[in-house]
Amino acid sequence: MEREIVPEPPEEERKALDEALARLLAEREDPYNDWWRTGVRETLNPEEEPV
């Protein structure tokens, strides 16, 4: 994913921003738990019996 930061920060600051963003994304929990996934499956396949 290419990030655009305006105005363009100095290279040292850009590197720090990229590292911070990568760390945040790596620590992020999966927002789609089993309950959510089941609801999506039931919505997309209403003719099937729920699991």
PABAKOL-472417 format. One line per field, with one value per residue: residue number from 1; residue in one letter; x negated, y negated, z of N, C-alpha, C in turn. Coordinates in steps of 0.02 Angstrom, whole numbers, padded with zeros to 5 digits. Example, Ala and Ser with C-alpha at 12.3 -4.5 7.8 and 13.67 -1.06 7.14 Angstrom:
<rotors>
nr <- 1, 2 $
rest <- A, S $
n_px <- -00660, -00642 $
n_py <- 00284, 00112 $
n_pz <- 00390, 00354 $
ca_px <- -00615, -00684 $
ca_py <- 00225, 00053 $
ca_pz <- 00390, 00357 $
c_px <- -00660, -00645 $
c_py <- 00165, -00002 $
c_pz <- 00390, 00394 $
</rotors>
This chain:
<rotors>
nr <- 1, 2, 3, 4, 5, 6, 7, 8, 9, 10, 11, 12, 13, 14, 15, 16, 17, 18, 19, 20, 21, 22, 23, 24, 25, 26, 27, 28, 29, 30, 31, 32, 33, 34, 35, 36, 37, 38, 39, 40, 41, 42, 43, 44, 45, 46, 47, 48, 49, 50, 51 $
rest <- M, E, R, E, I, V, P, E, P, P, E, E, E, R, K, A, L, D, E, A, L, A, R, L, L, A, E, R, E, D, P, Y, N, D, W, W, R, T, G, V, R, E, T, L, N, P, E, E, E, P, V $
n_px <- -00042, -00034, -00072, -00022, -00086, -00057, -00114, -00265, -00361, -00525, -00648, -00690, -00585, -00479, -00515, -00503, -00365, -00314, -00362, -00294, -00160, -00161, -00186, -00071, 00028, -00010, 00017, 00151, 00309, 00410, 00551, 00663, 00752, 00804, 00943, 00983, 00938, 01020, 01146, 01130, 01113, 01240, 01320, 01276, 01301, 01444, 01525, 01464, 01447, 01418, 01259 $
n_py <- 00058, -00105, -00252, -00420, -00568, -00731, -00891, -00826, -00734, -00746, -00621, -00544, -00564, -00512, -00378, -00343, -00363, -00266, -00148, -00155, -00146, -00018, 00059, 00034, 00089, 00222, 00259, 00254, 00322, 00453, 00388, 00456, 00568, 00738, 00735, 00627, 00671, 00785, 00725, 00654, 00761, 00823, 00722, 00710, 00837, 00880, 00992, 01101, 01205, 01139, 01153 $
n_pz <- 00000, -00047, 00033, 00042, 00096, 00134, 00171, 00096, 00208, 00285, 00243, 00356, 00448, 00374, 00366, 00502, 00519, 00429, 00492, 00615, 00572, 00513, 00628, 00704, 00619, 00620, 00750, 00760, 00798, 00728, 00658, 00622, 00692, 00734, 00751, 00670, 00544, 00527, 00519, 00398, 00308, 00321, 00271, 00139, 00091, 00104, 00083, 00137, 00282, 00446, 00526 $
ca_px <- 00000, -00073, -00043, -00039, -00086, -00067, -00174, -00312, -00406, -00594, -00656, -00694, -00518, -00438, -00533, -00474, -00293, -00302, -00373, -00240, -00100, -00170, -00180, 00000, 00066, -00029, 00046, 00224, 00346, 00457, 00616, 00717, 00753, 00845, 01014, 00991, 00930, 01080, 01199, 01118, 01128, 01312, 01348, 01258, 01328, 01503, 01558, 01429, 01462, 01364, 01212 $
ca_py <- 00000, -00166, -00306, -00487, -00615, -00798, -00897, -00770, -00742, -00725, -00548, -00515, -00564, -00465, -00310, -00333, -00356, -00200, -00097, -00159, -00120, 00054, 00088, 00030, 00137, 00290, 00272, 00249, 00385, 00466, 00359, 00499, 00628, 00793, 00713, 00585, 00713, 00826, 00680, 00641, 00823, 00832, 00669, 00724, 00902, 00889, 01056, 01152, 01209, 01111, 01202 $
ca_pz <- 00000, -00052, 00072, 00020, 00152, 00107, 00129, 00100, 00265, 00273, 00238, 00423, 00477, 00335, 00387, 00568, 00509, 00399, 00542, 00664, 00541, 00507, 00695, 00722, 00579, 00641, 00816, 00755, 00803, 00674, 00677, 00599, 00732, 00708, 00750, 00611, 00484, 00522, 00494, 00327, 00271, 00320, 00228, 00070, 00073, 00147, 00073, 00176, 00353, 00487, 00555 $
c_px <- -00045, -00037, -00067, -00032, -00102, -00067, -00222, -00360, -00478, -00599, -00656, -00625, -00472, -00451, -00501, -00398, -00276, -00310, -00317, -00175, -00104, -00160, -00106, 00042, 00051, 00004, 00122, 00257, 00392, 00525, 00675, 00716, 00800, 00919, 01027, 00988, 00991, 01138, 01191, 01135, 01203, 01346, 01335, 01288, 01391, 01537, 01525, 01450, 01405, 01322, 01220 $
c_py <- -00062, -00221, -00372, -00533, -00683, -00847, -00839, -00781, -00724, -00649, -00514, -00511, -00515, -00393, -00295, -00324, -00288, -00144, -00096, -00130, -00044, 00089, 00088, 00081, 00208, 00308, 00273, 00317, 00391, 00439, 00403, 00565, 00680, 00774, 00673, 00627, 00758, 00785, 00665, 00702, 00833, 00781, 00686, 00790, 00917, 00956, 01112, 01148, 01177, 01167, 01206 $
c_pz <- 00000, -00013, 00046, 00079, 00123, 00165, 00144, 00159, 00245, 00276, 00307, 00455, 00439, 00356, 00455, 00562, 00480, 00450, 00594, 00635, 00533, 00574, 00716, 00684, 00600, 00707, 00815, 00758, 00743, 00694, 00659, 00637, 00703, 00703, 00687, 00548, 00473, 00494, 00420, 00285, 00266, 00274, 00154, 00045, 00114, 00138, 00113, 00249, 00393, 00518, 00629 $
</rotors>
